Amino acid sequence: MSSSLSSVTAVILDGQALADKVKERVRVETAKLRITPGLGTILVGNDPASESYVGAKIRDCQEVGIQSVHRHLSEDATAQELMATINDFNNDDAVHAYIVQLPLPKQLSEEQALLAIDPNKDADGLHPTNLGRLVMGVEGPVPCTPRGIQLLLEEYEVPVDGAHVVVIGRGLTIGRPMALLMALKRKTANAAVTVIHTGVADLAAYTKQADVIIAAAGVPNLVKPDMIREGAAVIGGGITRDGKRILSDVDESVAEKAGWVTPRLGGVGPMTRAMLLQNTLDAAKRAEARN
């Protein structure tokens, strides 16, 4: 199949354009608060990708008027040092939400770090308390990538209510919360959801039945045109780095057959960052309401 632009029939789900709109709304709402929302970032070590992500988040904060509070620990940081930093953020009234950038060096426990975060300051929505809130369908921080994907589907009016959504991947950050979010009885959800993973022998047997495919397996070009129904919506949530090049879980030629598709760049990634700002603003609003 040719991947020329002339053969593309899908509506491109422009995450960058929508993220810019979200950031502008956050900027306007932030200016109306009595307090200045604060987003904390904790980076351990010198992983280039993690440093890039955190740097982008700090710049995003500057654009919308959110205060950025950053702590950078050394590659050989101890569990005690990390826990002390997390405790500092838990007790800092200027930090309304924060993240511990993953992955952590091998001597540190990601599970222990996530459990130590104050659930009310959990910018990523991954604390068990907040995942439990998601299961119950009650208000709380929602993981950034699933929240961004849901908003993208809503913005482009992709039919989800009563549709069959297939999620590829069962990871903590995207797959599991995405499935929960899509199944809830609410706007841009209420779907029949199937969760599969790369250990399933015949992925196409499931994806060919899907109205919406959300690929979050971290396998480059996993979803190809022969795996989807004509007109399906295909979302690339997982990425893989090949040197400086970022590869999506969705092969670019899928755009020739899909009804909607995210681009390799400028799709889900910008929405994830925008939702981090939104989660921080939401946390600051809750803090302001308590005071």
Buried (B, 14 or more C-beta within 10 A) or exposed (E): EEEEEEEBEBBBBBBBEBBBEBBEBBBEBBEEBEBEBBBBBBBBBEBEEBBEBBEBBBEBBEEBBBBBBBBBBEEEBEBEBBBEBBEBBBEBEEBBBBBBBBEBBEEBEEEEBBEBBBBBBBBBBBBEBBBEBBEEBEEBBBBBBBBBBBBBBBBBEBBBEEBBBBBBBBBBBBBBBBBBBBBBEEEBBBBBBBBBBEEEEEBEEBBBBBBBBBBBBBBBBBBBBEBBBEEBBBBBBBBBEEEEEBBBBBBBBBBBBBBBBBBBEBBBBBBBBBBBBBBBBBBBBBBEEEE
